[in-house]
Amino acid sequence: MVIKKKSIALFLVTCMILGAALAGCGGGAGDSSEGLIKIGVSTPLSAPGDTMGGGINVNTLKLATQEINDAGGVDGRKVELVIGDDAGTVSKGVSLVQKFATTDKVSAILGVWHGPVASAQATAADEFKVPIMSHYSWPDDFTEAHSDYVFRVSPYNSQIAELVFPFILKKGYKHVAVVAEDGSFGMGYANALQAEGDKNGVQVSVRIVPTSSVDPSPQLIELKNMNPAPDLLVVASVYQLMYTIPKQARAVGLDCEILASWDYPSWDDQFWPNVGDAGLGIYYPSFYSPTMTLTESGQKFQAAYRDAYGESPPIYAYFLYDEFMMVMQVIKEKSSSDPRDVAEGLADISFNGTTGVIEFTRDTAPGPKWNQWLGHQIFVFQLEHYGDMGDEAVLVH
């Protein structure tokens, strides 16, 4: 069985864009060679959005902006962030794209976060002809329209499932259960993992839980009573359920190993207070490892972030920093901050990023490999002791 869910974003995007389009609104900066360079930042800074992630996004971009401005700007032009709170909602996110393009005249939009919001914003950015970049939004459909204005340094759902499946095969799991929230990330990841299971002869059972649910125990009990019972539980959520599912799994007696679908246990200071002892032994994938070699740029960014904020940056901060610096490189090379010129330059860029060279694949076949970077490495860690985070976790794959 493959789970299907139509995007709710298209109707909202169409309605919000049509009025502006009929009024003659379009993308484009004012003067492309003088004055401030404006970068739009759409990220969640209030509920119901992920305010922790949004805060890290803003901190990262402020640090990058300061670095450029302290060095004299780009050809003498200073950079200004235009920060907007999308609150993790589609309507606010699309409104911000419209404002950034028509009122603020930004050169690019960065910081997008929640999957459904990012996908809707991608459609809007294409309409307004302003480049938008995802550094950690995973829905495949973000880049599936093959827009010349939509770029992704982040990995995407089906790619992540493909990269993590060798770990599942190495461990010899025979029955993988996925408990997923009913948002675009949870269902997209569940679909992708199920497809990988079909290709590799591994049973993958999916149970969907409403994002607003506070009690996933009925789905967990159902999995516990299956024959054969799962030997791995995958937690596919980005909201409160990412804490509740592992805790409830232990409470109902689901005796199997647990894999978080992404790396929040490595940096989220709410993980242990929410999950408690149920967090012991959990595995999680990450695109960063202390064993990987950062470039000179990556080492400098890591040190600057630690100095500024007193902690190490999560991997997505590296990707966001790279996106900002890529836009700066294009503006310098083009001697223009016009969003059309920026989009054109990004399509052909070869950029020495924090973790390696970033170039965008532009595969004309249907699918997400359009303006998409594919140079990610994946690592799997395990939390062996209560309170372990980041560098304290054990690298197992």
N, C-alpha and C positions, 0 to 999 in steps of 0.2 A: 504493500500500500504506500502511495506517495501522497503526502499532505499538500493541498493546494489552497492558496489564499490570495484573492485579488487585492492589489494595492488600493488603499482608500485615498491615495494621494492625488491621483490624476484629476478627479473632479474638482478638488480644492484648488489645485494648481491652475487648471483651466479657467475657473471662475475668477481667481484673483489676478491672473495675468491679462485676461481679455480686456478688462476695463482700461488698464494701463496701455495695452497695445493699441486700442482704438483711439486713445487720447494722444497717440504719437510718441509715447515714452519708449526709450531704447537705452541700450548700454552705451558706454563710452565715457572717457574722462573728458575734462574740460581741455586745458592745454596739456599736451602730452610731454612737453619738455621743460615746463617751468612749474614752480610751486610745490606744494606738498604731494607726496605719493601716499595715497590712502588705501589701506587694506581693510576690507570688511571682515569682522570676526563674528560669526554666528555660533553660539555655544550655549549649553544650559547653565544658567546661573541662579535659577530659582526652581522650586518644586512645580511640577512633578519630575523635572529633569534631574539628571545625575550631576548635582552641583559640585561634587568632588572632582569628577573628570573635567567639568567645565572650568573650574578654578585652575586646575593644572594647565589646561589649554591656554588660558589667559596669561598665566605666569610665564609660560614658555614663550609666547609671542611678545610679551613685554620685554623679556630678556633679549630676544633676538632683535627687536626694534632698537633697544638701547645700544646693542653692539654696533648696528649699522649707523645710527645717528652719532654715536661717540667717535666713529671713524670718519665723520664728515658727510654722512648720507650717501646717496647714489648720485654721482656726478654733482655733488653739492646740494642735492635736494633731500630734505629730511622726510622721514616716514612717519605717518600718523596712523594709529589703529582706530578704527571706528567699531566699537564693541557693542554688540547687541545680544540680548538675552532671549534665546528661543524657547526657554523653559521646557525643552524636550517635546514640544508640540508642533505638529505639521503647520497649522495655520500661522503661528508666530514665525516659524522658520521661513515660510514662503514670503510673508510680509517683509521680513528682513532683507531677503534677496531683492525684492522690488525696491525697497528704500535704498539699499546700497547702490544699486545700479542707476536709479533715476534721480535720487536726491544727493547722495554722498559722492557719486561718481568714483567708485573705488576701482582699483586695477585688478583685484582678485578677491575671492572670498575664501577664508580659511577657518579652521576650528570646528567644522561641522561634526556632529557627534552621533546622536541617536539615529539608528538605521532608517526608520520610516521618514523622519524629518529630512535626512540627507538625500534620500531618493526623491522626495518631492522637490527639494531645493535644486537638485540636479536638473529636473525638468524646467524649473523656473529660470535657472541660470542660462540654459540653452536658449530660452525665449528672449532673454534680455541681453544675450551675447556678452556675458561676463564670466571669466573662468572661475570655477569652483573646484576645490581640491579636498579629498578625503584622506585623513591620516590614520583613522581607526574606525571607520564605518564599514560594515561588512556585507550588506546585502548585495548579491550578485547584480541585481537590477540597477544599481547605482551607475554602472558604466555600460549596461547592455544596450542602451539606445544609440551608442556610438556617436555621441555628441563631440564636436570639436572644442567644447568649452568645459568638459567634465573630465577630471583627472583623479587618479587614485594611487597614492603611495602605499596605503593600507593593503593588507591581504583581504580576501573576500571569502565568503562562507564555503563554497565548494572547494576552493583552494586549501583552506584550513583543514577541512575534513580529509582531503587527499593527503596533506602533509602529516596529519596526526595518525592516520590509519596504520602506517608501519609500526608504530608503538603498540597499537592494539594487536596486530599480528605477532609481534615479537613476544608479547605477554601471553599469547595463546588463548585469549578470551574467545569463548564460543557463543555467548549470548550477551549482547550489549543492549542495555535499556537506556533510553534517552527520555528524560522528563524535561519538557520544553515549555516555556511561557508562550502564549499565543501571539506574540509580537513578531515582527519581521525577522529579528535575529534568531529567536528561539526556533521558529518554524523553518526558517531558511537553513539553519545549521542542522536541524533534525533531518530535513529532506536530504541534505548533502551527505550526512553520515549514513543514512539508510541506503543511498545510492552506492556509496563505497562498500557497505556491507554486502549488497547484492553482487558487486563485482568480485569480491574476495571470498564469498562463501561463508560469511559470518552473519548469524541471525541478529538483526537490529529491531528491537521493539520500541515504538514511540508512544508516549502518553503526553497529551497536551493539557496544560493547566492555565486557566485565565490569569493574566498578569496581575490582576487585582486580588487574586486568591491569597488567603493567609493560611490555608490548610491543604497542602498537596497530599495528605496521607491517604485518601481513597485511591489515588493513582498508584502510590507507592505500595499499598497493601495488595492491589491487583497484580503488580509486578512480582511481589514477594511470593504470591500464590501460583505463579506460572510454573509449568513443568516443561523444560528445565528452568530453574530460577536463573536470573541474570547473574553473571559473574563480574560485570562492570556496570556501574550506573554513571551516566554522563549528565551533568547539570547544565542545561542550555538556557541560561537566563542572564539578564543584565539588571534586573530590578531586585526587589526584596526577596524574591524567590531564590536567588542565587545563594542566600544564606539559609532560607527555610528548608529547601529540599534536602540538603545533606543532613541537617539536624533532625528532620522528621523521618528520614530514611533509617537512621539509627534508632529512633524512638519506636518505630513499628517493627524493628527487628529484621530489616532488609540487610542480610549479611553478605555484602559484596564490596569490592573495591570501588572507589569513587574518583571520577575524573571531572574537574571543572572544565568547562568548554573554553575558557579564556583565562588570562593571568591575573585576575583580581586578587587571589590570595597572596600574590607576591608584593603588593603595594598598598592594598586597601586596609587602612587602620581600623575599619569596622568589621573586618572578617572574623577575627578571634572573639571579640565581644559578642557577636551575633551567632556564631557557629559553635563556639565552645569546644569541648572535647571531641565533638563530631568532626572537627577539622583535622584531627590526627590521622596521618596516613594518606590524606587526599593528594592526588596528582593534579597538576595543571600544566598546560602548554604555554610557552612564551616564545616570543621572537627575539628575546635577549637572553644572553647567558654571560656570567663573568668570564667564561672561557673564550668568548668570541673576541676577535680583534677589532677594536674601534679604530677608525681612521684618525688622523691628526685632528680633523674637525670634530669628530666625535669625542675625543679625549678633552678638547678645549670646552666643548659644550657641557660635558658631564661635570667638569671642574667648576665652571661658571654657575651651573644650576645648583650644585651643592653649596657653593659659597653664598649664593643669593637666598636659598630656601632651606638650607640645613638638611637636605635629604637627597638621595639619588633620584634622577628622573626615571619614570617608567618608560618603556620602549616607545610608546606612542608619542612621547614628548620629543624623542629624537626624530621621528618621522615628521612631526609638525614643524620642528625647527628646520629640517631639510626643505620642506615645502616653502616656507617663508624665504629661505635663502635662494631657492630656485627662482622664485618670482623676482627677487632682487637682481640675480644674475641676468635674467632675461631683460629686465628694464634697462640695465646698463648696456647690454649688448645691442639692444634695439634703439637705444636713446629715446625710448618712448614708454610711457606708462598707460597708454591706451589699452583697454582690456582685450581688444581684438589682436593687437600686436603681442600682448603677453600670451594669449592662448596659442598663437602661431609659434612663438618661441618655445613654449613648454612642450609642444608636440615633438620637437626635434632635439630637445635638450639632452646633453650628457653631463651629469652633475656629480661631482665628487662629494657624496653625502657622508653622514656620520658613521654609517655601517658599510658603505661600499658605493660603487657607482650606480646612479639611478638613471635609467632610460625607460621610456614608456613603450610597451608593446602596443602595436596597432593592428590587430588581427581582424581582417574584414569578415571572417566567418561569424555567424551569430553567436553571441555569448558575451561575457564580461571582459574579455581580453582586449580592451580598447582604451588607449591612454592609461594603461595599467602597468605598474611595476611588478615584476615577478621574481625579484631577487631576494626573497625572504628565506631565512633559516628558521627552523622550528626546533625547540628544545622542550623536554618534559621533565618537570621537577616533582619532588615529593616532600610533603611537610612531615618530618619525623618527630618533631618536638613541639609542644605547645608554645605558641608565640613566634615560631619561626616565620620570617618574611624575607623576601628578596634573596640576598646573598647567603642567607642561612639555610635556605632550602637545599635539598640534595638533588643534584643532576642525575637522572636515571636513564635518559635517552637523548 
